[in-house]
Amino acid sequence: MVAHSRDARTARTARRLNAPRPALVEEHADGTPRRVNRQDVALLREEWRVVDRWWTEEPVSRRYFDIVLETGENAVVFRDDAAGTWFTQRA
């Protein structure tokens, strides 16, 4: 039983490692990120949109960006269209 609870605890921790975190994003006029958490975006590698759960009371509509910051760090940022807020995740 102890092993089971340890495995469950490890699984919960692993899911949280890449959990979205609120981000401070300055946008270009077209809505693409110019600065993320006070760091310039050096390269916008990819962009995609996710629209899901539209049939529920809590639909998901997000615009994702795979970016490289001026420090060389890779990141994924997204704008939650429903809330109008930005989040970041490690790439």
N, C-alpha and C positions, 0 to 999 in steps of 0.2 A: 504494500500500500504506500509506503514512503516513496518508493521509486516512481509510482504513478503520479503522486502529487508533485514531485520534483520535475518530472517530464512535463506536466501540465504548466508548471511555473516557467520552465524554460521556453516552452512554446509561446506563452503569453509575452514574455520578454522579447523574443525574437520578432514578433509581429510589431512591437512598439519601436524597434530600432529605426525604422524608416517611416515612422508616422509623420504626416504633414505637420509643419510648424508655421505659425503666422509669419509673414514676411512683409517688410517695408519695400515696396516696389514703386519706382518712378517710371512712368510709361512714355514712349514716343507717341506722337499724334495718332498713329495707327493701332495703338494698344499693345505693342510689343514692349517688353521690358528694356529700359535703358540703364537703370541702376537697381541692384537688389541688395538690401541691407547695407546701403551706403557704399557698395562696390560697383564699379562700372562693369557692364556686360561687354566682354571682348568679342564674343562670337555667339550668334544665334544659330544653333546647329539644326534644330527641327522644331516644328510646331504641329500640334494636332488638337482636335476637339473631341470631347467625350460628352455625349448626350445619352443618358440612361435613366431608367426608372420613370420615364415620362408618364407612365400609366398609374403611378402611385401618388400619394399626397406629398411625397418628398422627392421630387425629381432631381436628377444630377445634371448640371450643365457647366462644363469646365473647359477652359482654353489652356492647354499645356504648352510649355516651352522647354526644350533641352538647350541649356546654355553653358558657356564657359565664362567664368568671371575673370577680371583682370589679374587675379592671383594665380590663375591656371586651374582653379577648382571647378569641377563639373557639378552642375546642379540641375534639378528640374523644378520649375516654378509653375504654378497654375493659378488662374483667377477663377474663383467660384462665382459664376454669373448671378446666381440667385441672391447671394449675400453681398456681392460686390467687393469681396476681400481676396487677398493674395496669400498663398502658402508656398512653402518650399519643401523639397525633399532632396536627399542626396542621390546623385545619379549612380 
